[in-house]
Amino acid sequence: MTDSTMCESGSGELKPIVRALEVRIRPHVEAQLAHPFVRGIAAGSLDPAVFKNWVLQDYRYLIEYARVFGFCAARADTLKSMTWYAEAMRLTLAVEMDLHRQYAKRFGISPTELEQAPIWPTTRAYVDFLIRVASTGDYADAVAALLPCTWGYVDLAAKLALEEPPKDQRYAAWIEHHNDPEFAAAAKWLKAELERVATGCGNEKRAQLVELFETSCSYEFAFWEMCWKGGG
């Protein structure tokens, strides 16, 4: 049975899955928005030593996140989707990680420290979850697990952009970067892709996709908590 045939035997008319996930992700984004780490970015008052945790761990996360794009490209059922993931992987490795190197420099993190930083348990658990789903689940599973990172950051940055910009330009640049239209476009594409591959799925499969989505949402909050407390 191929990935694309897995959702052919739907059970009647179902509401769009992305509409259901919008309700699910909202409390997660609100919780992240209220987290002291994020509030510190918004106010420009976050201790740079604490933000350094995010720079180091997110750099390690992005390396593995790019691998997930590779799995998705291999499992995608259309050439258009394969192309999108291949480009997303390239942008992550060539552009996003270079921006992290620039962040590192502005926060006094040497290239050696950035490359050799140990991966913390929460980061490891999150990326291991994503890679396991992308490598052993079907294509719809992979998209559901992948989506919360992009969607959550886009919503979070959009809300932060409505507030008074932080005076610390390093944090203002962080908000501006994640509020970029390209990030919003990526989130929109992934939502549409999940809707496409979930069409025709029965209730049991849809419940599985929602569970995977919510697990990634929980890891997103745990990532902020880890960076706030350090070493988690």
N, C-alpha and C positions, 0 to 999 in steps of 0.2 A: 504494500500500500504506500503510495507516495504522499508527501506532505500535502499536496494540493487536493487530494481526494479525501483527506481526513474530515473535512467539514462539509461534505456534500449532502449528507442526510440530516438536514435540519428538521426541527419539530415545529412547523408552523411559522407564523410571522413573529419576529422578535424585535425589540427595540435596538437601535444602534448601540453597539458595545461601548463606543467612545462616550456617548451620552451618559451611560452608566458609570464609566470610569471618572468622568468629570466630577460626579458627586463623591466618588471615593477619594480622589486626590485632594479635594479642597481642604479637608481637615489636616492632611499631612503638610500642605503648603502653609497653612495658617500656623501650625505648630513650629515649622521651620522659621517662619517670619518672626515669631515671638521668641525664638531661641536667643540666649545672650550672645552667642557668637555672631549671629546675623544682625542683632541689634547693635552690636559693637561696630560692625561694618557700616551700617546705616548712619550711626552717629559719628563715625570717624574716630572712635575712642578705643577700638580694640587694641589690646596690647600686641605690638608687632611680633613678639615672641610666640604668641598664641596663633596669630595668622600664619606664621612660619610653619606651624603644624599642617595647616591646610595646603600650603604650597607644596610641601614635601610629599604628603600623602596623596594629593590629587594628581601629582606628577606620576606617581607609581600606579594609581588607579587608571590614568589615561592610557598607559602602555597596554594594560589588560583590556580596557574598553575597546581599544583599536582591534585587538584580537577578536572580540565579539563581532565587530563589523565584518571581519574576515569570514567568520563562520556564517553570518547572515548572507554575505555575498555568495558563498558556496551553496547555500540551501535555498536561496531565492528562486521563485518559480517563473520569473520573467527577466528578460534581458535588461529592461528598464530598472528593475529593482536591484539587480546585480550591479549595474553601473552606479546607482546611487550609493550603495554601501561601499563600493570600491573608492569612490570619491570621498565619502565620509571618513574612511580609514586614512586616506592620503591627507586630508585636511587636519585630522586629529594628530597625526604623526609629524606633519611638516609645519602646520600653522599653530594649532592649539598648544602643542608642547613647546614650541618656540616662545609663545607668549608666556608660558610658565617659567621659562628660563629668564625672560625679561622681569617677571615678577620677582623671581629669586634674586636677581641682581639688585633690584630696588630695595629688597629686604635684607641685603647683606648675606645672602646664601651663595656660597661658592659653587661652581659647576660640579666639583668633586662631591660636595655634600649632597647636592641634588641627585646625582646619579647613584650614590652609594647609600642613601637613606634606607634604613630597614622598613619593610612594609609592616604596618601594625595589624593586629588581629582583626579588627573590624573591617579594614580595607581588604585584607585577605579573604575574609568570609564573604564580603560583597562580590568581589571579582570572581571568586570560586563559584559562587551561586550563578552569576551571569554566564560564565564559561560552561558550567555543567548544563544549564538549560539550553544554551545555544548549540552545544555539541551533542546532546542526547535527546532533547525534545524535538518537536517538529518546528517548522518555520514560524507558525503563529505563536508558539510558546516563546521563541526567541524575541519576536517583536514586542510581545507583551512585557517581557522582563526588561527589555532595553529602553522602552519608552519613558518610564518615570524620571530618569536622570535629565534628559533634555526638556521634557515637559515641566518638571519641577523647577529647574533653574530659570526657564523662560518666565514662568508665572512669578517666581520670587523676585527676579530682577525687575520685572515690569511694575510690581508693587513698590519696590524700593525706589524706582525711578520717579515715582509720584511724590516722594518725600523730599525734604530739603537736602540737597547734595551734601555729603560729608566734606569738611574742610580739608581733611587729609586726602590729597589728590590720588594717592595710591588706592584708597578704597573707592573713591569716586570713579576711577578708571575701571575698577573691578565691576562695579554696577553697570557702567556704560558698556563694557565689553559683553556682559551676559544679556544686556537688553538690546543687543544687535539684531536687526531684522533677519540676518542669516540663521541665527539660533531659532527665532520664531518660525521661520520657514521650515527648518529641519523638524521641529516639533509637529508642525502641521502635516508634513509629509508622512511622518511615522504614525500619526493618528489615522490618516487616511489609509495607510498601508495595513494597519491592524484591522480597521473596519472592513477593508477588502478581503483579507484572508479569513476573517471571522464570520463573514457572511455565509450562511448555510450551516453554521455550527449549531449543534443542539445544546440544550441547557447544561449538560454535564461538562462539555468541552468549554463552554463560555465561563462556567464557574471556575474551571482550571485556569483559564487565562486571567480572570479577575484575581485569583489567588496569587499567581505569579507577579502580576502588576503590583498588588498590595505588598508583597514581600519586598520588592525593590523599593517601594515608597518607604517602607520601614527602615531599610538600609540607608536611604538618603538621610533620614533624620539621625540615625545612629552615627553617620559619618560626621555630622556637625558636632554631635555630643563627644565623639572621640577627639576631634580637633580641639574642642573647648577644654576637655579634661586632660588630654595628652596621654598617648600611649595605650589607648583602649583597644 
